Amino acid sequence: MTGTTVSVTAVVLLLAAGLSLEVSARRRGSPAPLAQALSAAMRTTPGRLAVLLAWAWLGVHFLAR
């Protein structure tokens, strides 16, 4: 297996896990859906910094080519 295959597989697994958490949050009500979690994170300075760093990481690793 090449490194690219491993990376793509890991990203797909993370996306599937995130999607399943979102679906379960909307059905049962316990963990918070993504919109509520981001909303709560954006209320504090450390949360805003974490969101900014996450977007920057995604941009550098997946969007910049």
Phi, psi and omega in degrees: 000137179273166180297325179295318179298318179296317180296314180296319178298317179297318180295317179297319178295319177295318177295319178295320178295317178297318179296318179293324175295319179296316180295317180293326179294322180285333180278310187261338180089357178239111013285169182289140173298162185304318182298319179291322180294316178294321178299317178293321180293325184284356179281341183241156179296314178298325177295318177297319178297318179297318178295317178299315180294323178296315178297318179296318179297314178299316181297316182292321187272333186238334187257335182269118178221000000 
